Amino acid sequence: MGNYQIVAESKVHLGRRLLVNPSGVGYIQLDQNSMPIPMPEADFARLLAMSHYHAVAPLAEQSSRGQRLAG
């Protein structure tokens, strides 16, 4: 999958994941076989805050963007 880190997975849409790359850009992956799609920062933060996404990586392991969004 390249250099993406999975930060959250959807409990509602199986296989749907939120990712960040090493430079902190947020992406959504609609299923395991699809290419990650870059997202505007505000949209990524909104999805990350939704209750049907659960965190995958501990905050300390998230990229600087993930830390910024969570804090």
Buried (B, 14 or more C-beta within 10 A) or exposed (E): EEEBBBBBBBEEEEEBBBBBBEEBBBBBBBEEEEEBEEBEEEEBBEBBEEEEBEBBBEEEEBBEBBEEBEE
